[in-house]
Amino acid sequence: MNKLSFGVFLICVLSCNSNSVKVNKVNESTTVLSKIKQMEWVLGKWEDKLKDRSLYEIWTKTNDTIFTGRSFMITNNDTVFSESISLELKHNELFYIPTVSDQNNAHAIPFKFISNENTEMIFENKEHDFPQRIIYKNPTPDSLYARIEGSDKGKFRKEEFLMKRSKQ
């Protein structure tokens, strides 16, 4: 009788422990997905039009773990800059991954999500020449503020971009 009671007790303990692991995995998955959900506001078309140039950024949701984007600048009807971008959850981490055709031998450069400070989503790659940080912020529902920054040939440099949500 004691052996039978111990066996039933052991099965109950192992069963409860297994459910605890399943709950932890669900909670971990939800937490990881929340990282990319914090960036859903970026989906859509953004623009900054000045008299001598226009900057555009267009984002779409591929699935729950990948957003894809492209950014390009037009000056005098000529595309002077373009890049493809993806926001991807990989190995429980969020990455901002730009690919610029005429930089880095057209290889994608991953920037790891490191922080969400003051509503700024900060991505970093300390090994990259410039920039080492990419920051996105949504100061108002219809505005996108992006900043790239880091050391460039030994000096701190930053570039800022303020775009409005396109009405088209």
PEMOGI-V771451 format. One record per residue. N is the residue number from 0. RES is the residue in three letters. PSI is psi in whole degrees, 0 to 359 (NA if undefined). OMEGA is omega in whole degrees, 0 to 359 (none if undefined). BURIAL is 1 if it has 9 or more other ideal C-beta (glycine too) atoms within 8 Angstrom, else 0. Layout:
n:N res:RES psi:PSI omega:OMEGA burial:BURIAL
n:N res:RES psi:PSI omega:OMEGA burial:BURIAL
//
This chain:
n:0 res:MET psi:317 omega:179 burial:0
n:1 res:ASN psi:321 omega:179 burial:0
n:2 res:LYS psi:321 omega:179 burial:0
n:3 res:LEU psi:317 omega:179 burial:0
n:4 res:SER psi:318 omega:180 burial:0
n:5 res:PHE psi:320 omega:179 burial:0
n:6 res:GLY psi:316 omega:178 burial:0
n:7 res:VAL psi:317 omega:178 burial:0
n:8 res:PHE psi:314 omega:181 burial:0
n:9 res:LEU psi:318 omega:178 burial:0
n:10 res:ILE psi:317 omega:179 burial:0
n:11 res:CYS psi:316 omega:181 burial:0
n:12 res:VAL psi:313 omega:181 burial:0
n:13 res:LEU psi:322 omega:178 burial:0
n:14 res:SER psi:315 omega:179 burial:0
n:15 res:CYS psi:319 omega:180 burial:0
n:16 res:ASN psi:319 omega:179 burial:0
n:17 res:SER psi:318 omega:178 burial:0
n:18 res:ASN psi:324 omega:178 burial:0
n:19 res:SER psi:318 omega:179 burial:0
n:20 res:VAL psi:318 omega:179 burial:0
n:21 res:LYS psi:317 omega:179 burial:0
n:22 res:VAL psi:317 omega:179 burial:0
n:23 res:ASN psi:319 omega:179 burial:0
n:24 res:LYS psi:321 omega:177 burial:0
n:25 res:VAL psi:315 omega:179 burial:0
n:26 res:ASN psi:318 omega:180 burial:0
n:27 res:GLU psi:317 omega:180 burial:1
n:28 res:SER psi:318 omega:179 burial:0
n:29 res:THR psi:318 omega:179 burial:0
n:30 res:THR psi:317 omega:180 burial:0
n:31 res:VAL psi:315 omega:179 burial:1
n:32 res:LEU psi:331 omega:180 burial:1
n:33 res:SER psi:335 omega:178 burial:0
n:34 res:LYS psi:314 omega:181 burial:1
n:35 res:ILE psi:329 omega:178 burial:1
n:36 res:LYS psi:330 omega:178 burial:0
n:37 res:GLN psi:343 omega:181 burial:0
n:38 res:MET psi:5 omega:182 burial:1
n:39 res:GLU psi:333 omega:179 burial:0
n:40 res:TRP psi:336 omega:184 burial:0
n:41 res:VAL psi:342 omega:183 burial:1
n:42 res:LEU psi:134 omega:181 burial:0
n:43 res:GLY psi:195 omega:183 burial:0
n:44 res:LYS psi:133 omega:181 burial:1
n:45 res:TRP psi:151 omega:180 burial:1
n:46 res:GLU psi:153 omega:173 burial:1
n:47 res:ASP psi:107 omega:183 burial:1
n:48 res:LYS psi:121 omega:172 burial:0
n:49 res:LEU psi:172 omega:184 burial:0
n:50 res:LYS psi:331 omega:183 burial:0
n:51 res:ASP psi:355 omega:180 burial:0
n:52 res:ARG psi:159 omega:175 burial:0
n:53 res:SER psi:134 omega:179 burial:1
n:54 res:LEU psi:134 omega:180 burial:1
n:55 res:TYR psi:148 omega:173 burial:1
n:56 res:GLU psi:127 omega:184 burial:1
n:57 res:ILE psi:125 omega:183 burial:1
n:58 res:TRP psi:139 omega:174 burial:1
n:59 res:THR psi:157 omega:178 burial:0
n:60 res:LYS psi:116 omega:178 burial:0
n:61 res:THR psi:313 omega:175 burial:0
n:62 res:ASN psi:193 omega:184 burial:0
n:63 res:ASP psi:346 omega:183 burial:0
n:64 res:THR psi:358 omega:182 burial:0
n:65 res:ILE psi:128 omega:168 burial:1
n:66 res:PHE psi:140 omega:177 burial:1
n:67 res:THR psi:147 omega:181 burial:1
n:68 res:GLY psi:167 omega:171 burial:1
n:69 res:ARG psi:147 omega:182 burial:1
n:70 res:SER psi:140 omega:178 burial:1
n:71 res:PHE psi:152 omega:179 burial:1
n:72 res:MET psi:134 omega:180 burial:1
n:73 res:ILE psi:127 omega:176 burial:1
n:74 res:THR psi:127 omega:181 burial:0
n:75 res:ASN psi:48 omega:179 burial:0
n:76 res:ASN psi:20 omega:179 burial:0
n:77 res:ASP psi:131 omega:176 burial:0
n:78 res:THR psi:112 omega:184 burial:0
n:79 res:VAL psi:348 omega:179 burial:0
n:80 res:PHE psi:138 omega:172 burial:0
n:81 res:SER psi:148 omega:177 burial:1
n:82 res:GLU psi:151 omega:170 burial:1
n:83 res:SER psi:148 omega:186 burial:1
n:84 res:ILE psi:148 omega:168 burial:1
n:85 res:SER psi:145 omega:169 burial:1
n:86 res:LEU psi:120 omega:186 burial:1
n:87 res:GLU psi:139 omega:170 burial:1
n:88 res:LEU psi:119 omega:178 burial:1
n:89 res:LYS psi:129 omega:177 burial:0
n:90 res:HIS psi:46 omega:179 burial:0
n:91 res:ASN psi:19 omega:178 burial:0
n:92 res:GLU psi:150 omega:178 burial:1
n:93 res:LEU psi:133 omega:180 burial:1
n:94 res:PHE psi:141 omega:170 burial:1
n:95 res:TYR psi:120 omega:189 burial:1
n:96 res:ILE psi:96 omega:177 burial:1
n:97 res:PRO psi:150 omega:173 burial:1
n:98 res:THR psi:119 omega:179 burial:1
n:99 res:VAL psi:124 omega:188 burial:1
n:100 res:SER psi:325 omega:183 burial:0
n:101 res:ASP psi:22 omega:177 burial:0
n:102 res:GLN psi:150 omega:175 burial:0
n:103 res:ASN psi:36 omega:182 burial:0
n:104 res:ASN psi:34 omega:180 burial:0
n:105 res:ALA psi:24 omega:177 burial:0
n:106 res:HIS psi:146 omega:175 burial:0
n:107 res:ALA psi:140 omega:180 burial:0
n:108 res:ILE psi:114 omega:182 burial:1
n:109 res:PRO psi:136 omega:174 burial:0
n:110 res:PHE psi:121 omega:185 burial:1
n:111 res:LYS psi:137 omega:175 burial:1
n:112 res:PHE psi:124 omega:181 burial:1
n:113 res:ILE psi:338 omega:186 burial:0
n:114 res:SER psi:154 omega:171 burial:0
n:115 res:ASN psi:78 omega:182 burial:0
n:116 res:GLU psi:131 omega:177 burial:0
n:117 res:ASN psi:43 omega:181 burial:0
n:118 res:THR psi:16 omega:174 burial:0
n:119 res:GLU psi:128 omega:175 burial:1
n:120 res:MET psi:117 omega:186 burial:1
n:121 res:ILE psi:127 omega:178 burial:1
n:122 res:PHE psi:142 omega:187 burial:1
n:123 res:GLU psi:144 omega:171 burial:1
n:124 res:ASN psi:95 omega:184 burial:1
n:125 res:LYS psi:343 omega:182 burial:0
n:126 res:GLU psi:346 omega:183 burial:0
n:127 res:HIS psi:148 omega:183 burial:1
n:128 res:ASP psi:302 omega:173 burial:0
n:129 res:PHE psi:135 omega:355 burial:1
n:130 res:PRO psi:168 omega:172 burial:1
n:131 res:GLN psi:342 omega:179 burial:1
n:132 res:ARG psi:142 omega:174 burial:1
n:133 res:ILE psi:127 omega:185 burial:1
n:134 res:ILE psi:133 omega:176 burial:1
n:135 res:TYR psi:140 omega:179 burial:1
n:136 res:LYS psi:149 omega:179 burial:1
n:137 res:ASN psi:77 omega:186 burial:1
n:138 res:PRO psi:327 omega:174 burial:0
n:139 res:THR psi:161 omega:184 burial:0
n:140 res:PRO psi:331 omega:182 burial:0
n:141 res:ASP psi:22 omega:179 burial:0
n:142 res:SER psi:145 omega:178 burial:1
n:143 res:LEU psi:124 omega:176 burial:1
n:144 res:TYR psi:123 omega:177 burial:1
n:145 res:ALA psi:144 omega:179 burial:1
n:146 res:ARG psi:136 omega:170 burial:1
n:147 res:ILE psi:142 omega:183 burial:1
n:148 res:GLU psi:164 omega:177 burial:1
n:149 res:GLY psi:190 omega:179 burial:1
n:150 res:SER psi:131 omega:178 burial:1
n:151 res:ASP psi:107 omega:182 burial:1
n:152 res:LYS psi:42 omega:175 burial:0
n:153 res:GLY psi:357 omega:180 burial:0
n:154 res:LYS psi:143 omega:177 burial:0
n:155 res:PHE psi:136 omega:180 burial:0
n:156 res:ARG psi:145 omega:173 burial:1
n:157 res:LYS psi:151 omega:175 burial:1
n:158 res:GLU psi:136 omega:183 burial:0
n:159 res:GLU psi:145 omega:182 burial:0
n:160 res:PHE psi:125 omega:177 burial:1
n:161 res:LEU psi:118 omega:182 burial:0
n:162 res:MET psi:157 omega:176 burial:1
n:163 res:LYS psi:149 omega:177 burial:1
n:164 res:ARG psi:131 omega:181 burial:1
n:165 res:SER psi:141 omega:178 burial:1
n:166 res:LYS psi:349 omega:182 burial:0
n:167 res:GLN psi:NA omega:none burial:0
//
